[in-house]
Amino acid sequence: MRQPNRSRWRAGISAVIVLLFLAVPVHGQAQALPFDVPRQPLGDALNAIAEQSHTQLLFSPDAVRGRVSEGVRGQLTAEAAFKKGLGHSGLCVRRVSAHTFVIYVEPPAASMVDRVTPIAEAKPVEVVVTGRRQPLSVDGGGTGIHYGKAGAPVAEIGRDVLLSKQGGNALDSLSLFSGIHILNTGSSFIGGVDGASRGEGMYVAARGLNAEYSLNLSDGVPIAQGMPYSRAMQMGVLPPDGLQAVSLYRANTADMAGDAIGVTLDWRTPSPFDFPANGYTRLQVLSTTESRARDYGQKGLGGGVTFELARRWGRHKDIAVYLSLYSDSRLFANSEIGGIMAAQNDHAWAFGLATSAAGAVPAHDADANLALTGLNFGVSEGTTRRTGGVFNIDWRPADGLDAYLRLNMIKAHTEQASTLDQIVPTAVSWSKTNTDTYRLSVDSVSTRVWYETNPETIKLANVKTGVDLKTEAFSLSAYLFASHSGFDRPDHLETSIRIDENDGINADNAPRPLGGDLIHYSQSGRPLLNLTPDMLADFDQADTRLLARRAGQLTAQTSEQTRAGGGFDLHWRAADGLTLDWGARLTDSWRRMTYRDWRNDYFSALLGRAGVTWSDLGLVKGTYSAAVPGLYDWRLPRVDSQRLEALFHRYKTDASFDTCGALFINNDNCANQSGSEQSLAAYAAVHITVGRWWLLPGWRQELTSIRNTYWFLPMENGNEQPGEWQNSETSYNEGLPSFFATWRGDDGMALSLGVWRSYSRPSFQQLAGGAKATTTDGVIIIESGNPNLKPVTATNADISLVWPVAHGGQIRLAAFGKGLKDYLYDSGTSFVNASSSDADTVRYVIPHNGGRGSVVGLELEGQVSLYRHFSLSTALTRQWTDVDTGSAAVGRHKPLQNAPGFIASIGLGYAGQTLSATLNYRFSSAYLASYDVLYIQSSWDDQWVRPSQRLDVKGSWALTPHARVRFGVDNLLNEVSYWTHVGKHSLAVSDIVDSGQTYRLSFDSSF
């Protein structure tokens, strides 16, 4: 049974051995040391690099006058540090002796590289060294690499690449990292096809693990986790503006938070000293257009404004301020086909061929016999508006002393409304064929239209203040921080109309007869409908032919967390070749979640008459010309959401309140939860230098105490009783050892090896998601969260080889493996493995951990210079996953969720004197998204996402040295943005979202 797991580990071990052979050094290399030079006038930066690297530098003041350097931080050779500082200045560096470098103007042809004339004055300098390599194109070819404390490579996307995105969200740029998979939806909040119908990235899965297994930081401190049912973070709200870089840490050193099995992403805002001393101002105006919205007859126009300012004050320019403000909006109208939605909500699925007239057992493989007996389809329309900003201030009164404040916040509000035609099966049967099988027939269906709103308000705010003190042998970083995140779903409203409405006043309304097949499929796999004339008329004239049902159902949900704390990090160079690190962090957090539901009576009962339609109620403000353009070409009513909201509140009564029962006190509290979480972490690590090897053994200890308050709802023989608040407590004490080793060869080549332990705490919902007790015939059944859930733990291994190539390029090849224990998967709002256990007359139904699992993968990423101004960037990932879900019914050995076997990003860049452009291709192979999506406790009905591809183009035209026009098209080939289906080999039951193309045009001026 464990053989698949072992084979994947063997594959990973073999890959590690191959990399070790590839990495054998063949000649010596200059040593790399730690180093920090901020963005500043180029001449000052070059002198600082020289001083820190103990080298002599020759350059002409005229050659660097008016130019600004790139920031240089990390671990690098002296030559690589100079190259990083020069950035896109058009200047080059060359070593002319062991301790001497010259700066010269880049020759027009490659043949002139060797004809270097040292220019002007020499200045003694010092050599230290660390560095982040710059992506090859200003409009985004790839990532840069610098080296963390352990010497292991840390991937980074810089400011230029982020800004080249020109609107949208910052997640799109993360595809430049290998091992990263961007998800268009999830399952714990706005999820499924409704989430995907927004047509943009929402979550980040990394190295074979779902979003909740990674950690997001803001300027080095954890962002509050405000999602209601998961520790995942919906980071798709972040714009590319107001960021200096995004750093990706694939390994956890002892000084890093240990609750990250996937990766750690640090969203870093600029330091005011990253900008010129004489000041910096930038203004960007953006316009966007979405093609699918225009297909529906909507404008689809959006846009935004960004303003940045950096200034320095004081006699020695030692006080610096950075301010960024942005506001943008997006209007979308995307096509949505919900086959899985219909299967889940209306049981609109069956076996097309069965072994009996009952249809319960498929004639062959279950997914091969799967048939769709109903469908939802239509349009999801909405707007997203974001406002936010960054305010940073630094004070550097003396060399090596920096006091700072970092503040950033954002609010994103989405108003989304989905209008969907529905075909719901009301009678099916199976008839005998020529063989011993029975064929499905859909005998009658209900034609309906369903309308729902999906508003969402997301608020993120982070503040950090601290002091950094550095001397030659000692450094101290002390800081305080606070973070708040809120994810609210206010006023989610639903209503519907149908042909067969029978509610006591409406009576004797029959569904539409059919008989035979309802759905067949196009050559591409999209569902096509066999509609009778009556069905077609029902949809085309839905506002007058179909009868109104309830006067609305409204749910309101809030979820938030506030986190605060502080810590310190000490770094002491004890002796030659030996450095000590130690530190601690204390974090306290508070969270709250509420959920309430109201359901009104039927319109017919409220108005006292039958036959009420949406047209009678004044709920329709027009039509969409087609339900799904090019596929279902009949009209679709456009609902007036403000009119619906007014009607709902007009008819809402005390009896409408029905969150979970009949008693007000239960309805008001039963789905609410609050809690606190305290965490204390301390670490120690030793840096040891042995020749060209840097060794870093370390240990981190994390103690966490979680206290939850939830509502307990008792039932006595089917009779609801008043509930009460109850508490649960959970504590974890995790020791996290780590060991890293890095070898540095010639010309920037580095080999890094790492082994470390990490973990992930269960979500608050799984620990204490409310409780319900039902007593029947003396047997008490208690359904509740489980405070005794274990954390998911992982033993991780990584080997990475980085080597530079000509003209500032670089390549990284890596292999990694993760051994998981006590696995927990994302099950949305429900409990994980909610199995029961009996004790006398009490039966507990609670979530349980799964078993062991593994992830093994290979990564390749790099940037190389091609002919003249062209460059090529790649980010390739091949990974294998296997896990015991903990449920024999669902399947003991399954792939991990949201883990494609192959991910690729390939970019072709051009960087000329005035024109820069990048063509970027992204591909993801098929992957499993959810287990047992039909809720039948089966191993075959998993939800899979089809392979996807996308081609984007973006670029800019420099009007002047300080003004630039940027342009871009997302999804140039007009591919489907999301297609998921039930069963690995069947497309019969599918959700499909078509979001078309997005066109972007902006004007960017800096001075």
N, C-alpha and C positions, 0 to 999 in steps of 0.2 A: 504493500500500500504506500510506502514511503519512497519508492523508487524514483518517481518524477522529481521529488524534492532533491534527492541525492544527485541526480544527473545534472540538475541546474547548478548545484554547487560545484560539481566537477568541472562544468563548462567555465564557471567563473575562475576557479583555481588555475585551470589551463591558460586562460587569458592572462592572468597575473604573471604566470611563469614566462609566457611569450613576451610580455612587456618588460620583464626583468632582463631578458636577453637583449631586447632592443635597446635597453637603456645603458648597457655597459659603456663606460667612458672610453674614448679613444685618445683624448689628449686633454691637457690641463685647461683650467678656466679661471678667469678673474673672480675674486670672491665677491659675494653680495652681502650687504649689511642693511640694517634698518635706516629709514630716511623719510623726511617730511619737508616739502617745500610747497607753499600755497601758490595758487594762481596770482600773478603779479606782472609788472612790466618785465619784458623778456630779459633785459640786461641784468636786472636785480636777481631774477630767478637763476640765470646761468651762473652768476657769482655765488649764489647760495649753494647750488649743486656742487660747484667746484670746491667751496669751503668745506662742505660736508663730506666730500670724497677725497680730500687731501691730494688734489691733482692740480696741475697748471693748465690754464685755459687761454687760448688766443682767439680774439674776435674783434671785429671793428664795431665801435659804437654806432656808426652810421647804419650798419647792417641790421641792428636790432632796434633802432629808434622807432617808437610808435607801435611796436608789436607787444602782444600780451602772451605770456607763457600758458601752458597747461599746468594744472596742479600735479605734483609728483609725490606720491606717498606709497609706501609698501616696501618691497625687497627687490633690489635690482643691482646689476653691475653699473659702474660709472657711465659707461657708454650708453646703456639702455636708459638711464636716468636722463642724460642729456637729450636723447631722442624723444623721450616723453615730454620733456619741457619744451622742446621746439615745436611739437605738435604739427600744425599745418602752416607753419610760418614760411615754408619754402626754403628754409635753411637746413644744412646737414652738418653732422659732426663726424670727425674722424680721429682715431688715435694715431699719433705720430711717434710716440715713445711710450714706455711703460707708465709714465705719470703725466703725460702731456696730450691735450686734445686741441683741435682747431675747429672753429665754426666757419663754414663757407656757404656761399650761395649755391643752391642746387643747379648743376649744369643742365643745359637743354637736352642733351643726348647722353645715353648711357656710356658712350665711348669716352666721355670726358670725366668720368668719375675719378679716374686715377690722376687727373691733372689738377691737383689741389694746391692752391696757393694760400698759405696761412695769412690771415688778415689781421693786421694791427695787434692791439696791445695784449700783453701777457699779464695774467694775474694769478698768483699762487692760490691754490685751492686744496680742499680736503676731500677724501673719497668715501662716501658711504653709500647710499645706494639701495634702493628699493624702488620699485617702479610699477606703474600701470601702463601697459602698452595701449596706444591710442588706436581705435578703429580706423580703418584705412580711408573711409569716406565720411565727409561731414554729414551726409544724408543717410548714413547708417549702414555699414556693411556687416558689422558683427560686434563681438564683445572684446574687452581688454582683459588682461590677466595681471594681477599683482599678487603679492605673497603675504599671507597673514602671519600671525605670531609663530605659528608652527612651521612656517616656510612652505605650507601647502598652497597651491594656487587658488586664488579667489577670483571668480569671474565677475566682470563689471560692465554694465552699460552706462556710458557717460552721457553728459548733458546734451552734447550735439546730436547723438542718436535719438534721445528722447524727444528733443524739440523737433526733429525732422518728422516725427509722427503727425505734428500739426493737428491737434484735436484728438478725438476718440478717447480711448483710455490707455493707461500705461501698460496694461497687461499684454497688448499686442507686441510690444518690443521684447517681452520676455521670451518669445519664441526663438530669439537669437541665441539663447542658452541651450546647450544640449541637456537632455534629461527633463526638460520642462514641457508640460502639456497643458494648454489653456482650454478650460471647460466653458461652454456656453450656458450651462444650467447646472443645477444641483437638485437636492431632494429635501433639504431641511428648512427652506423658507419659500421664496418664490422659485419653484422648481418645475421639473418636467418640461413638457412642451410649452407651457405658458412662459417659463423663464427663458427658454431657448428662442421663443418668438420675438424677443427683443433684439436678437441678432448681434450680440456682442459678447466678449469674454467676461466671465464673472469670477471664476475660481482658478487656482493654480494647483495642478497635481504635479508631483515631482518624484523622479526616480522610482516609478512604479507604485507610488503611494498616493492616496486620496488627499484632498486639500487639508483636512483636519490634522494630518500628520506633519505638516510644515508649520513654521513659525514666521510671523511677520513682525519686523522691527521698524521703528521710526527713530532715526538717528541713534541706533544702538540699543534702544529699550523696547520691550514688548508692547505691541498695540493691544488694547483691551479687546476681548473676544465677546462681542455682543450678540451673536447669533442665538436664536432661541433653542435649537435642538442639536447644535453641533459646535465644536471648537474651530471649525473652518472660518475663514475670513473672506467676505465678498469684496475683494480688492479691485474689482472692475470699475468702481466709482472713481478711482484715482486718475486724474488727468496727467499727461506728461509734463505739464508746466509746474514750476516751483520745485523741481527736483534737480539735484546736482548729479546723482548717479543712483543706480540700483545695484547693490552688491549681492552676489549669490555665494553662500557658504554651503558647500556640499558636505563638509565635515564639521563635527563639533569638537573644538578644543575645550580644555577645562574651564576657560574663562567665559564660555558661551552658555546660554540657557540650555539645559539638557532635555527639555520637552519638545524635541524636534527630531523625529526619525527620518523625515523626508529631507528637506533642506531648510535653511534659514535665509530669508530675504530681508535685506536692510534697505529701506527706502530713505535715502539720505538727502536732506535739504542743503542748500549751499551755505558755506561759511562766507560772511561778508568780505573776508580777506581773499577769497577766490577771485575777486574782481579788481580792476585797475585802481590804483590809489587816487587817481584824479576823478573817479566816479564812473558810474555805469547806469544807463537808462535804456530800457527796451520796451517796445510796444508792438503787440501783434493783434491783427484783426483777421478773423477766420470766417469763412463761409463754407457750408456743406450742403450737399443735395443727395437724397436717397432715391434710387431708381424704382424700387418696389412701391414706395409710396406714390410715386407719379403714375405707376401702372394702375393704381386704385383711384386716380383722379385727385390725389392730395398733393399739396405743394412739396412736402418732404424737405423743406428748407430748414437749416439750422446754422449755428455760428456762435462766435464768442469773441471776447476781448481779454487779453492778458497784458498786465503792466508789471514791470520789474524795475527796482531801483536799488542801487548800492552806493553808499557814501561813507567817507572816512572823515573823522574830526580829530582835533587835538594837535598839540604842537608837534608831536612825532607821528601823527596819523595812527594813533594807537587805539582809537575807538571806531568801530565799523558797524554799519547797519545794513541789513538786506531786507527788502520788502517785496513780496509778490502778491498780486491780486488777480483773480481770474473769475470769469463768469461765462458760461456757455449753455447752449440748449441744443437738443436733438429732437427731431420729429420723425417718427417711423410709422410705417404701416406695412406689416409683413404677412405673408401667407402662412397659414397654419393648418396642417392636416393631422388630426388626432385619432389614429387607429388604436394606439395603446390606451389613450384616455377613454375611448368608447369601451374597450375591453374591460378596463378596470371599473369604470363607473356604472356601466349599463350591461355588464356581462355579454358584450357584443362579440363573442368568439365561440367557436365550436370546432369539432373535428370534421373536415370535409368528407373523409371516408372513415367509416366506423365498422366495428365487427358485429353490431346489432342495431335494431331499430331504436334503441335507447340512446345511441350515439356517445356513450360514456367512454368507450375504449377505442383508440385509433386503430385503423387497419394496419398501419406501418409505423414508422417513427413519428412521435408526437408532433414535432415541429414541422415535419414534411407534410403532415395532414392538417396543419392548422389553417383555419379559415376565418375571415372577418365577416361578421354578420351585421355590423352597423358601423357608422363612421361619424366623426365630427370634423367640420372643415369650414374655414372662413378666414377672417382677417383679425389681426391683433394690432391695434393702433394706439399711439401714445406719444408722450413727450417726456424727456428727461432734462431737468434743469439743475446745473451745478454752480455753486458759488463757493469760494474758499480763498485761502491765502496762507502765506508764510511770513513770519516776522522773526528774524534772527539778529542778535546783537553780540558782538565780541569786544572784549577789552583786553589789550595786551600791553600792560604798563611796563613790562620788562621782558628781556629775552627769556624764553622758556616758561612764561606765565601767561595763561589764557583763561579768562573768566567769560562765560558765555550764557546765552539764553536762546533756546530753540522753541518756537511756537508755530504749529500749523493746524489748520482746521479745514473741514469741508462739509458741506451739506448738499446732498443729491436727492431730489424729489422726482419721482416718476409717477405720472398718471397714465395708466395702461387700461385699455378696454378691449375685450375680445368678443366678437360677434360671430357665432358659429352655427351654421346649419347642422342639424343632427338627424341621423337615421337610426332609430332604436328598434331592434327586433322585438316583436311581441309574440311570435309563434314560429318555431322551427320544427322540422321533422326529418327523418331519414328513410329513404326508400331503397328497396332491394335492387341491386345491379345484376348483371349477368354472372358475376362471380359471387363469392360468399362475403361480399361487402355491401355496405349501405351508404348511399350518397345523401349529403346534406341538401335540404331545401329550406329557404327562408320564406315562410308562408305569408307573413304579414309584418308590416313595420309601422312605427309611429314617426311621422315627419314633424320636426320641431326646430325651433331656433332658441338658442341659449345665449344669454348675455351676461358677462361678468366684468367687473372692474378689478384691477390688481394694482392699487396704489402702493407705493413704497417710499419711505423716507429713511435715508441713511445719514447718520451724523458721525463724523470722526474728528477727534481733537486730541492733540498730543503736545505736551510741554515738557521740556527738560532744561535744567539749569545746573551748572557745575563749574569746577575749576580744574584745569590741567596744569601741572607743574612738572617741568622737565629740567634735569641737570645732566651732566655728562654720565653719571653713574646711577641716577635715581630718577624715577618718574612716579607721580601720583595723579590719579584721576578720581575725583569725588563728585557725586552728582545726586540730584533729586529729580523725580519725574512723576508725571500723572498722565493718564490716558482715559479717554471716554469714547465708547462707541454705542450707537443706538441703531437698531434695525426695527422699524415700525411698519406694520401693514394696516394702516387706518382705513376704516370704512370700506372693506371689501364687500361689494354689493352684487347680488345675483338675481336674475329673473328669467322667465322663459315663456314660450308659447308652444302649443302643440295641437295637432289635429284631433286627438282622442282625449281631450280634457274632460274628465268625469269627476266632479267634486261635490256632488250633492245637489247643486243647482244646475250646472251643466251635466247632462245625462245622455246616454245612448249615442255617444260619439265614438265611432269605430275607427280602428287603425286602417291603413291602406293595405288591401290584399296584394300579394305578389306571386309567390310560388316559383321556386327555382333559385337561380343564382342572383344575388344582389350585386355582387362586386366581381369584376374581372380586372385585369392589370394591363397597363401599357407595357411597351417593350422595355422601358426604363425601370419598371417596377412600381409606378404610381397607381393607386387604386382608381378605377373607372367604375361608374355607377350605371346599373340597368334600371332606369326610372320609368315608371308608367307616366302617361300624360297628367294624371291627377297629382302624382308626387312632384313632378316638375312645376306644375302650377302652384302647389303648396309653397314651394321654395321661392318662386319668382314673385309671388304675391303674398308673402308670408304675413305682412302687417295687417292684411284684411281677411285672410282665409283661416289662419291659425288662431286659437283661443288663448287668451291670457291666463296664466296660472296664479301664482302668489304675488302679493304686493311687495315683493322683495324679501331677500334674506341678507342680513348684514353681519359680518364678523369684524371685530376690531382686535388687533394684536399689537403688543409692544414688547420689546426686548432690549435690554441695555446692560452694560457693565461699565463700572468705573474702577480704575486700577491706579494705585499710587505706591511710591516706594523710593528707595534710595540705595546707593551702594558705593563701593570704592574699589579701585584696582591699583595695586602697587607693583612696580617693576624696579628691580635692583640688580645692578651688575656687580656680583659678588667678587669675581676674579676673572682673569683671562679665560675665556671659553666657558664661563659658568654665569648664568643669570637666573634669578628667582622671580617668579610671579605669584602673587596671591591676592585674594580679594573676597568680597562678600556682597550679597544683594538681599534686601528685605522687600517683599512685595505684599501689599494688602489689596484685596479687591472685593467689590460688592456687585451683586447682579440682581435683576428683577425681570420677571416675565409675566405678562397678563394675556388672557385670551377670553373673549366673551362673544356670544352669538345671540342674534335676534331673528325670529322668523315670523313674518306676518301671515294673516289669514289670506284666503283666496280672494281675488278681485270680485268674482261673482257673488260671494257671500257679503263682501263689504259694500257692493253697489246694489245688491238685491236683485240682480238680473243675470240671465245667461247670455252667452254669445259675445262677451266683451273681447275686443281685439286691441292690439297695440295702437292701431290707428284711432280707435275710439278714445283711448287714454291720452292721445297726443304725445306718445313716446317716440315717434319716428320723426327725424329731422332731415330725411333724404335717404338715398340709397347708394351703395357701392355698385358700380356697373357690373361687377362680376364677383362671385364668391371667392374664386381663385382664378385670376386671369390666366387664360390659355388652357385651363383644365375644366373648371366648372363655371360656365359663362352666364348663368342666370344671376338676377339681381339679389342683393343682400341688404336688408334694412339697416339703416344707420340710427342707432338709439341715442336719444337725448339723455345723457347721464344726469344732468341737473334736474330735469323733469322727473326722472325715476327716483332720485334722492328725495325730492320734495314729496312725492307720493308715498314713499316708504315712511318718512317721518310723520306724514298726515295720519297714516293708518296704524302706526306702531302703538301698542298698548302694553300694559304690564304682562299680559299673557303671551306677548311675543318673545319674551326673554326665555331662552331654552338652551343655554350652553351645555348642560348635562343632566338636567332634571326638572322637577316641578317647583322646588322650594327656592325662593329668591336667594337665600344665603348660600346655597350650593351653586346656583347658576353664577353668582357673583365671584366665587372663589375657587371653584373646582379645578380650573385649568391654570391657576396662577402659581407662581413659584418665586422664591427669593433665596438668597444665600450669600455666603462670604467664602473667600478662599485666601489663606495666608501661606506664603511660601518664603522659606529662608534657605539661601544657597551660599555655600562657601567653597573655595577652590584653592589649590596650590599646584604649581607646575615649575619644572626646572628646565631651563634651556642649556643644553650641553653642546659645545662645538668640538668636534673631533675631525681634524683635517677639513675636508670639504663636506662633511656630514653635520647637519643640525639635528639634534635629538630633543624631543619634548615629551617626557613622561608627565602625566598629570592626573589629578583626582578631583572630582567635584561631588559634593554631597548636597542633595536637595530634600528638604523636609517640607511637606505640604499638608495643610489641614483644611478640609472642606466641610462646611456646615450648610445644610439645605433646610428650608422650611417649605412645606407643601400641604395641600388640603387632603384630608382623609374623609372619604364619602362612604358611609355604611348603608347597606340594604338589608332589610329583614323580610325574608319570604316575598321578595319582589316589591316591598314597600320602601320608598326612599326615606331615609332618616337625616336629620340635620348633621352636618359634618363638623370637623374641627381641624385646627392647625396642628401638624406634627413635625418633628424634626428628625434629621438623620445626620450622622457624622461619618466622615471618611478621612483617613490619613495615609500618606505615603512617605516612605523614607528610602530614597534611591541613591545608591552609591554608583558613580559613573566614572570608571577609569578610562584613560585614553593614553595612546602612545603614537607619536608621529616622528617620522624621520625624513629628512630632505637632503639630497645630494645635489650639489651644484657643479656643473661642468663648464666648459668653455662657451663663450658667446651667448650666455643667458640660458643654456640648457639646464633643466632641473628635473629630478626624479623625486617624487614624494610618495611616501607610504604611510598609511594611517589605519589604526584599529581603535575603535571607541564604542562605548555603550551609551544608548539614549533610550528615551521612553516617551509615552504619550498618555496623558490622563484621560479617563472617560469623560464624556460630555455630562453636563449637569443634569440633563433630562434623563440619561440612563441611570445616573446615581439616585435621583429622587424626582421622578417625573409625575408625582401625584399618586394617590392610592385609592382603590375602590374595593370594598368588602361586600360580598354577596353571601347571604345565608339562606340555604335551601335545604330543608329536611335535616337540619342539624349539622350540615357540612358548610364550613366557612371557606370561601374562595377569595383570596386577597391578591389583587393585581397591583403591582407597584414597581417603582425603580428599585435598584439593588445597590445599597451603599457599600457592599462588599466586593464590587467589581474590582478586578485587578487592573493595573495599568498595562498597556501594551508596551513590551520591552523589545529592544533590538540590539543585537551585536553586529557592528558594522565594520566593513573593511574596504579600503580604497587604495588604488595605486594610480598615479597620474604622472605622465611624462610630458613635459613642455619643452619645446625647442623653437628658437627663432628662425625665421627665414628672411630672405633678402628684402630690403626696403621696408623694414619695420613690421613685417608680418610675423605670425606665430601659429603654431599648431599644438593642440593638446590632445593626447590620447589617454583614455582612462578605462579602468575596469573597476567595478564595485560589486559588493555583495552585502545583503542584509538578512539576518536570521531573526524572524519575528516569533514572539511568544505571547499567548493570551490575546489573540487577535480580536478586534472589534470592528465591524464594518458599518458603513453609513446606511441606516434604515429609515431616514427621514424622521417623521413624527412618531414612529412606532418603536417598541422596544426590540433590542437585538436578541435573537435566540430566546424569545420569551417562553421558555419551557417551564413546566410545573414540577413541584416537588411536594410530597405529602408528608404530613406529620400529625398522626392521630386523626382528628376531625378537621384539621386546617390544611388547606391546599394553597400553596403560594405559586403565583405565576409572575416570574420576574426575569429580567434579562440576564444572560450569562455570557462569559467570555468564550471565544472560539479556541482553536488550538494553535499549532505552530504554522509558520509560513516562511517563504523565502522570496527574495528579489535578487536577481543577478543581471548585470548589464554591462554594456560596452558603450563608450562615448567617444566621439571625435568632433572637435570643433577647432576652427582656425580661420585665419585670414591671410591671403597671399596676394602679392601684387602681380598683376598680369601685364600685358603690353601697354606701355605708356601710362595713361591715367586710369586704367581699368583695374579692378580688384575683385576677388572672389572670396566669399565667406561661406562657411558651412557649419552646421550644427546637427550631427547625426547621433541617434540613440537606438541601440538594439537591446531589448530587455526581455527577461523571462520571469514570470511570477507564478507562485503556487501557494495556496493557503487552505487550511482546514477551517471552514466557516463555523464549525461547532454544531452544525445541524446535519444529521444523516439524511433527512428528507430533502433539504436544499442542495446538499452535495458536500462531501468532505474535502475534496481536492478541486479547487476552482482558481481561476485567475483572480488577481486582486482587482478591485474596482478602479475604473478609469486609468488603466495601465496599457496603452497600446504597445504591441510588440515592436513597432518601428515608428520613429518620429524623425522627420527631416525638415531642415530649414536651409535653403540655399539662396544666397544673394549675390547678384552681379552688380557691382558698383562702378560708377564713372565719376571722377572728380577733376573737372577742368578748371580753367581760370575763372569762368563765370557760371558755368553750368555744372551742377552735381545731380546725379540721379542713381536710384537703386531699384532693381527689379528683384523682388523676393518671392520665392516659392516655398510653400509650407505643405507638408503631407503628414497625415497620421493614419496608421493602419487601424483595422477594426479593434474594438475593445469592449469588455464587459462593463456595463454601467451599474446595474442593480441585480440582486439575486431575487428569484421567485417573484417576478413582477406581477404575476396574475394571482398571487396569494393562494396557491393550491398546494403548497408544501411539496414542490416537485423540483427535480434537478435539471429539467430541460427548459423551463420557462423563464430563463434569465433574459435581461434586457441588454442587447448589444447595439453598439453604434457603428455604422458603416464607415469604411475608409473615407477620408475627406481630403480635399486639396484646395489650396487657395493661392492665387497669384496677385500680389500687390505691386504697385509702382508708386514711387514717390521721388521728388526731386526739388531742386530750387534753382533760381536764376538770380545771380547777384547783380542788382542794378547799380549799386555803388559799394564801396568797402563796408558800409554800415547799413545798407538796405537790401532786402532780399524778398523775392516772391517765391513762395513754396506751393507745390501742387502735389496731388496724389489721387490714386484710384484704388480702393479696396475691392478685392474680389473681381479682378479684371475679367476672368473667364465666366463670371456669373454662375458659379457653382452653388448647389444647395448648401445652406449653412449648417443644417442639422438633419440627420436621418438616423433614426433609431428603430429597432424592431425587436419582437419577441422571438426567442430561439436563435441559435447561432447561424442556422442555415436557411431560415425562412424570412421573406419580406412581407408575408401576408398581413401581419399586424404591425403597422409602422406608424410612427410619428414623423412628420416632415415639416421643416421650416424653410421657406425661401425668403431671404432678406435682401436679395438683389445686390446692387453695387452702391458704394458711397464715394462721392466725388468731393475733393477738398481743395480749397484755394485760400491762401492767406498772404498777407503782407506783413513783413517783419522788419522793424527798424530798431537799431541800437546806436547809442551815442554816449 
